[in-house]
Structure formats: structure tokens, C-alpha cells
Amino acid sequence: MGDDVRAITAFNPYITKDGRQSFRFVAKNKLPSYYGNADLQHTHESWISNELGKRQYCMKGYEIVSKTPTSEDLIVYEGVCK
């Protein structure tokens, strides 16, 4: 996984009003052809884990609380840190 993943995804960590660490991850609803028959959700969750690790965010783990497809052929994942 290289810089090409950043071209097809967006990651936004933030703190909620009640002080909880959260994040939003947006990815295309289709993987690039070089991923072959890889599972879309599993691949997205791997990318999320990688982003969290690089930023040292959600060090005690996280939970995906929603997964919403958009009309722009994207999937928006909302998550919270444990």
C-alpha cells in the first residue's frame, strides 16, 4: 500500500463535543483492479487501522459505528476510539 491509497481515500480524526476521540474515513465503493477479488470492507478496515496506527490515534482500539454509502459512489465510515 502506497501513496495511491491516499488518492482514493480521506481520513479525518476529530474530537466530539463530549471529548471522545472519533474519526471519519471515506473511500471509493470499488477497489482498484490491482486488488483483484479482495473483500471491500476488509480492505477498507485494514486501511483504517493503518491510518490510525500511523497517527497513533485510538491506541486502545476503535469501533466502527456507521457505514454509509453515498450517491457519489463512496462509503463513509464513522468510528470512535475505545
C-alpha positions in Angstrom: 0.0 0.0 0.0 1.5 3.3 -1.0 0.5 6.9 -1.7 -2.1 5.6 -4.2 -4.4 4.7 -1.3 -4.4 8.3 -0.2 -5.6 9.3 -3.6 -8.8 7.2 -3.3 -9.5 7.7 0.5 -9.8 10.5 3.0 -9.2 10.2 6.8 -10.3 12.8 9.3 -9.7 12.3 13.0 -11.6 14.7 15.4 -12.7 15.1 19.0 -16.5 15.2 19.7 -18.1 17.9 21.9 -18.1 15.4 24.8 -14.4 14.9 24.4 -14.5 11.5 22.6 -11.8 10.7 20.0 -13.6 9.9 16.8 -12.8 9.6 13.1 -14.4 9.6 9.6 -12.9 7.6 6.8 -14.2 8.0 3.2 -13.3 5.5 0.5 -14.5 4.6 -3.0 -17.1 1.9 -3.2 -14.9 -0.1 -5.5 -11.3 -1.2 -5.1 -8.7 -0.6 -7.9 -8.4 -3.5 -10.3 -4.9 -4.5 -8.9 -6.6 -5.6 -5.7 -8.2 -8.5 -7.6 -11.1 -10.1 -5.7 -10.2 -8.6 -2.3 -13.0 -8.1 0.1 -14.0 -4.4 0.0 -15.0 -4.0 3.7 -12.0 -6.0 5.0 -9.6 -3.9 2.8 -11.2 -0.6 4.0 -10.9 -1.7 7.6 -7.2 -2.5 7.0 -6.7 0.9 5.6 -8.5 2.5 8.6 -6.2 0.5 11.0 -3.1 1.6 9.1 -4.2 5.3 9.2 -4.9 5.1 13.0 -1.6 3.4 13.6 0.4 6.0 11.6 -1.2 8.8 13.6 -1.1 6.9 16.9 -4.8 7.6 17.3 -7.2 5.2 19.1 -4.3 3.5 20.8 -6.8 1.3 22.9 -8.7 0.2 19.8 -11.7 1.5 17.9 -15.2 0.7 16.8 -16.9 1.4 13.5 -20.3 2.9 14.5 -21.7 3.5 11.0 -21.0 2.7 7.4 -22.9 4.9 4.9 -22.9 4.6 1.1 -23.2 8.0 -0.7 -24.6 9.0 -4.1 -21.1 9.8 -5.2 -20.2 6.0 -5.1 -18.3 6.5 -1.8 -18.6 4.8 1.6 -18.3 6.9 4.7 -17.2 5.1 7.9 -17.7 6.8 11.2 -15.7 5.4 14.2 -15.0 6.0 17.8 -11.9 5.2 19.9 -12.3 2.9 22.9 
